[in-house]
Amino acid sequence: MNLQDKLKARRFVLTAEVTPPVSADRNDLVAKVLPLKGLADAVNVTDGAGARSHLATLASAAILVQEGIEPIMQITCRDRNRIALQSDLMGAAALGVRNLLMLRGDDPSAGDQPDAKPVFDVDTRVLLETARRLRDTGELPTGRKIGGRAPFFLGAADSPIDPQPGWEPKGLAGKIAAGAQFAQTQFCMDAGVVRRYVARLAEHGLTDKLAILIGVVPLRSAKSANWIREKLFGAIIPQAFVDRMEKASDPLAEGRRICVEVIEELATIPGVAGCHIMAPNNDAAVPDVVVAVRDKVSRLAPA
């Protein structure tokens, strides 16, 4: 079963994320992703994460396909105009890459080449609509027919919030209207917030239209936890977890335990289809977390 099949069958899925190396050697990427083979249901490859150059996302996704690992190819609107993006979409289909996550992308000012010119020719909704059109009609936005098939499974990003009275998920609804079938979220390590957020999505009928994968993180240290809280827009890390990290004799092990606990609780929440595990500078923690939760979450997940 591929990722789309598992979500359709209401399997609780676990995806992971890898930042491609700053390398022209495919083996450097393979070394990073092989520990996830047979564990993660799919693996994201980022697209110029942090507005810095890495091995290209299209090449990285194709390498994962060759290695028998299902990729989720991230595509940002930052670096390419609509012509290049449409070419990359056709390239992804030709290389057997089905899962796409459409993102705006970090502004170049956040990276190591701040004088680089951002493109932003289209936004994520237009990119979603373009990919959906390629898939469903076999046409480019110009109406020009393409050869072959593009059986894409389309994703978007979102950030869980603790919804106030009257709040409506208009942004996510717009992405669904554009073609999004799944969403991977920013870090949210507060299951209470997730429960209220997903309940509001359900009230608006969105959980029937889109699979929600909540972003989680195996923390490395109290310092990194605070950095995430302060520097990553939309990230939610409860103070209680920061306190636990500060008191831990083995912060790395404690961070993994916290992540496992959160995933196990998220698996009980109706409307949560899975978790997306991101571990900046802590890749080795992800396989341990997946192994620790895999069997249990399959029993906990609501029918």
C-alpha positions in Angstrom: 0.0 0.0 0.0 1.2 3.5 -0.8 0.7 6.5 1.4 -2.6 7.4 -0.2 -3.9 3.9 0.1 -3.0 3.7 3.8 -4.7 7.0 4.6 -7.8 5.9 2.6 -7.9 2.7 4.7 -7.6 4.8 7.9 -4.2 3.5 8.9 -2.5 5.8 11.3 0.6 6.8 9.3 4.0 8.0 10.4 6.0 10.2 7.9 9.4 11.6 8.4 11.5 14.4 6.9 15.0 14.5 5.6 16.9 17.6 4.5 19.0 16.5 1.4 22.7 17.0 2.0 24.9 19.7 0.6 26.4 17.2 -1.7 26.6 16.0 -5.3 27.0 12.4 -4.2 23.8 10.4 -4.1 25.3 8.1 -1.5 25.3 10.9 1.1 21.5 11.2 0.7 21.0 7.4 0.8 23.0 7.2 4.0 20.5 9.6 5.6 17.3 7.9 4.4 18.1 4.2 4.6 17.6 4.0 8.4 13.9 5.0 7.7 13.3 2.3 5.0 10.6 -0.1 6.2 9.8 2.2 9.1 8.3 5.5 7.9 5.3 5.3 5.6 6.8 8.0 3.5 9.8 10.4 3.7 9.7 14.1 2.9 12.6 15.6 1.0 12.8 19.3 1.6 13.3 22.0 -1.1 16.0 24.4 -0.3 15.2 24.3 3.5 16.2 27.4 5.4 16.6 29.2 2.0 19.9 27.4 1.5 21.2 25.2 -1.3 20.9 21.4 -1.0 20.7 18.5 -3.3 17.7 19.2 -5.5 14.3 18.0 -4.2 13.4 16.4 -7.6 16.7 14.4 -7.7 16.3 13.5 -4.1 12.8 12.2 -4.5 13.8 10.2 -7.5 16.7 8.6 -5.6 14.3 7.6 -2.8 12.1 5.9 -5.4 15.1 4.0 -6.7 15.9 2.9 -3.1 12.4 1.6 -2.5 11.4 4.4 -0.2 8.2 6.3 -0.8 9.0 10.0 -1.1 7.0 13.1 -0.4 8.5 15.8 -2.6 8.3 19.3 -1.2 8.0 22.0 -3.8 8.4 25.7 -2.9 7.2 28.7 -4.9 10.2 30.7 -3.9 12.8 29.7 -6.5 11.1 28.9 -9.8 8.5 30.5 -12.0 5.4 28.7 -13.3 7.2 27.4 -16.4 9.9 25.7 -14.3 7.4 24.5 -11.7 5.2 22.9 -14.4 8.3 21.2 -15.8 9.2 19.9 -12.4 5.7 18.5 -11.9 6.0 16.6 -15.2 9.4 15.4 -14.2 8.2 14.1 -10.9 5.5 12.1 -12.6 7.9 10.7 -15.1 10.2 9.6 -12.3 7.5 7.9 -10.3 7.1 10.5 -7.6 3.4 10.7 -6.6 3.3 12.6 -3.3 3.8 16.3 -3.5 3.8 18.9 -0.6 3.3 22.5 -1.9 4.9 25.2 0.2 5.6 28.9 -0.1 9.3 28.5 1.0 11.4 30.5 3.3 12.4 34.0 2.1 16.0 34.2 0.9 16.7 36.8 3.5 16.6 34.0 6.1 19.3 32.0 4.3 23.1 32.2 3.7 22.6 34.1 0.4 20.3 36.9 1.4 20.9 38.8 -1.9 19.2 36.0 -3.9 16.1 37.1 -5.7 12.8 35.4 -4.6 10.5 34.4 -7.4 7.0 33.7 -5.9 5.5 33.8 -9.4 2.6 31.7 -8.1 1.4 30.8 -4.6 0.7 27.4 -3.1 -3.0 27.4 -4.2 -2.1 28.1 -7.8 0.6 25.4 -7.6 -1.9 22.9 -6.2 -4.5 23.8 -8.9 -1.8 23.3 -11.5 -0.8 19.8 -10.2 -4.5 18.8 -9.9 -5.1 19.9 -13.5 -2.1 17.9 -14.7 -3.5 14.9 -12.9 -7.2 15.1 -13.7 -7.2 16.5 -17.2 -3.7 15.9 -18.5 -3.4 19.6 -19.3 -1.1 22.5 -18.4 -2.8 25.7 -17.3 -2.5 27.0 -20.9 -4.7 24.1 -22.0 -1.8 22.3 -23.7 -2.1 18.5 -23.4 0.7 16.5 -21.8 1.7 13.0 -22.5 1.7 10.2 -19.9 -0.1 10.3 -16.6 0.5 12.3 -13.4 -1.2 10.4 -10.6 -0.3 12.9 -7.9 -1.4 12.8 -4.2 -1.4 16.4 -3.2 -0.4 18.0 0.1 -0.3 21.4 1.8 1.0 22.7 5.1 -0.9 24.1 8.0 -0.3 25.3 11.6 -2.6 24.0 14.4 -3.9 26.7 16.6 -6.1 26.8 19.7 -9.2 28.1 18.0 -11.0 31.1 19.4 -14.8 31.3 19.3 -15.8 32.1 15.7 -12.5 31.1 14.2 -12.9 29.4 10.8 -10.2 27.4 8.9 -10.5 29.5 5.8 -6.9 29.1 4.7 -7.0 25.3 4.9 -10.4 25.2 3.2 -8.9 27.2 0.3 -6.1 24.8 -0.1 -8.6 21.9 -0.1 -10.6 23.7 -2.8 -7.4 24.0 -4.8 -6.7 20.3 -4.6 -5.0 19.4 -1.3 -5.7 15.9 -0.1 -3.5 15.8 2.9 -1.8 18.3 5.2 1.4 18.1 7.2 1.5 20.6 10.0 4.1 22.7 11.9 5.3 21.3 15.2 2.4 20.9 17.7 3.4 19.0 20.8 0.2 19.9 22.7 -2.4 17.2 22.3 -5.1 19.4 23.9 -4.5 22.1 21.2 -4.6 19.5 18.5 -7.9 18.0 19.9 -9.6 21.4 19.8 -8.1 22.4 16.4 -9.2 19.1 14.7 -12.6 19.3 16.3 -13.1 22.7 14.7 -11.9 21.4 11.4 -14.4 18.6 11.7 -17.2 21.1 12.4 -16.5 22.6 9.0 -16.4 19.2 7.3 -12.6 19.4 6.5 -11.5 16.2 8.2 -13.7 14.3 5.7 -11.9 15.9 2.8 -8.3 16.0 3.9 -5.9 13.8 6.0 -4.3 15.7 8.8 -0.7 14.7 9.8 0.4 16.5 12.9 4.1 17.7 13.1 6.0 16.4 16.1 9.7 16.6 17.2 12.1 14.5 19.3 13.6 17.3 21.2 17.4 17.4 21.6 17.7 19.8 24.5 15.9 22.4 26.5 17.8 25.0 24.4 16.6 23.6 21.1 13.0 23.4 22.5 13.1 27.0 23.4 14.6 27.9 20.0 11.7 26.1 18.3 9.2 27.9 20.5 10.7 31.3 19.9 11.9 31.1 16.3 9.6 28.8 14.3 6.4 30.6 13.5 3.4 28.5 14.6 5.3 25.9 16.5 3.8 24.8 19.9 6.0 23.2 22.6 4.5 23.2 26.1 6.6 24.7 28.9 6.2 21.4 30.8 8.3 19.6 28.1 11.0 22.3 28.3 11.1 21.8 32.0 11.4 18.0 31.6 14.3 18.5 29.1 16.1 20.9 31.6 15.9 18.3 34.4 16.8 15.2 32.2 20.1 13.5 32.8 19.9 12.2 29.2 18.1 14.9 27.2 18.2 13.0 23.9 16.5 10.0 25.5 14.0 12.2 27.2 13.2 14.0 24.0 12.5 10.7 22.3 10.2 9.7 25.2 8.3 12.9 25.1 7.8 12.5 21.3 6.6 8.9 21.8 4.1 10.0 24.5 2.7 12.8 22.3 2.3 10.5 19.2 0.5 7.9 21.3 -1.9 10.6 22.6 -2.4 12.1 19.1 -3.3 8.6 17.8 -6.4 8.6 20.0 -7.8 11.8 18.6 -10.5 11.5 15.9 -9.6 13.3 12.8 -5.8 12.9 13.3 -4.7 10.7 10.4 -1.0 10.4 11.5 2.1 12.2 12.6 4.9 13.9 10.6 8.2 13.5 12.5 10.7 16.2 12.0 14.1 16.1 13.8 16.3 19.0 12.9 20.0 18.0 13.5 18.7 14.8 15.2 18.0 12.4 12.4 19.1 9.4 14.4 16.2 9.8 16.8 13.5 9.3 14.2 13.8 5.5 13.6 13.9 4.9 17.3 10.6 6.9 17.7 8.9 5.1 14.9 9.9 1.7 16.3 8.7 2.6 19.7 5.2 3.7 18.6 4.4 1.7 15.5 2.5 -1.2 17.0 0.9 0.7 19.7 -0.6 3.5 17.6 -2.2 1.0 15.3 -4.2 -0.2 18.3 -4.9 3.2 19.7 -6.1 4.9 16.5 -9.9 5.5 16.4 -11.8 3.3 13.9 
